[in-house]
Amino acid sequence: MAKTRWILTDEQWKKIEPLLPKPSKSKRGGRPRADNRRVFEGILWILRTGAMTATHCVNVWPVKALN
């Protein structure tokens, strides 16, 4: 089976983007915000597949960080 990623079309994103809050610059600095579209597609993927986040993040973060 081919691995394909479910992606929003530009037309779908144009309808969703105005509903999300605008990113603001933090005066305290910190990590830059992630791209809203990429995060939203990730959320949709989790909801669509029913995948558990810990299953996919175990190689990135220690398990204690996910609890």
C-alpha positions as CSV (number, residue, x, y, z in Angstrom):
1,M,0.0,0.0,0.0
2,A,1.4,3.4,-0.9
3,K,1.9,5.9,1.8
4,T,-0.1,9.1,1.1
5,R,-0.6,12.0,3.3
6,W,-4.0,13.5,3.6
7,I,-3.6,17.2,2.7
8,L,-6.1,20.1,2.7
9,T,-6.6,21.7,-0.7
10,D,-5.8,25.4,-1.1
11,E,-9.5,26.0,-1.5
12,Q,-10.3,24.2,1.8
13,W,-7.5,26.1,3.6
14,K,-8.8,29.5,2.4
15,K,-12.1,28.7,4.2
16,I,-10.5,27.5,7.4
17,E,-7.6,30.0,7.8
18,P,-9.7,33.1,8.7
19,L,-11.2,31.1,11.6
20,L,-7.9,30.6,13.3
21,P,-6.3,33.2,15.6
22,K,-3.6,35.4,14.0
23,P,-0.1,34.6,15.3
24,S,1.3,37.3,17.6
25,K,4.9,38.1,18.4
26,S,5.9,37.3,21.9
27,K,7.8,40.0,23.8
28,R,9.5,37.3,25.8
29,G,11.0,35.6,22.8
30,G,10.8,31.8,22.8
31,R,10.3,29.2,20.1
32,P,8.7,30.4,16.8
33,R,5.2,29.3,16.2
34,A,4.5,26.3,14.0
35,D,2.7,26.8,10.7
36,N,-1.0,26.8,11.4
37,R,-1.8,24.7,8.2
38,R,0.7,22.0,9.1
39,V,-0.6,21.8,12.7
40,F,-4.2,21.6,11.5
41,E,-3.4,18.9,9.0
42,G,-1.6,16.9,11.8
43,I,-4.7,17.2,14.0
44,L,-6.9,16.0,11.2
45,W,-4.6,13.1,10.6
46,I,-4.7,12.0,14.2
47,L,-8.5,12.3,14.2
48,R,-8.8,10.4,10.9
49,T,-6.5,7.5,11.8
50,G,-7.2,7.3,15.5
51,A,-3.4,7.2,16.1
52,M,-2.1,7.8,19.5
53,T,0.2,10.7,19.8
54,A,2.6,8.9,22.2
55,T,3.1,6.1,19.6
56,H,4.5,8.6,17.1
57,C,6.4,10.9,19.4
58,V,8.3,8.4,21.5
59,N,11.5,8.8,19.4
60,V,11.3,12.6,19.7
61,W,10.4,13.2,23.3
62,P,10.8,11.2,26.4
63,V,7.6,9.4,27.5
64,K,7.5,11.4,30.7
65,A,7.1,14.6,28.7
66,L,3.9,13.2,27.1
67,N,2.2,12.4,30.3
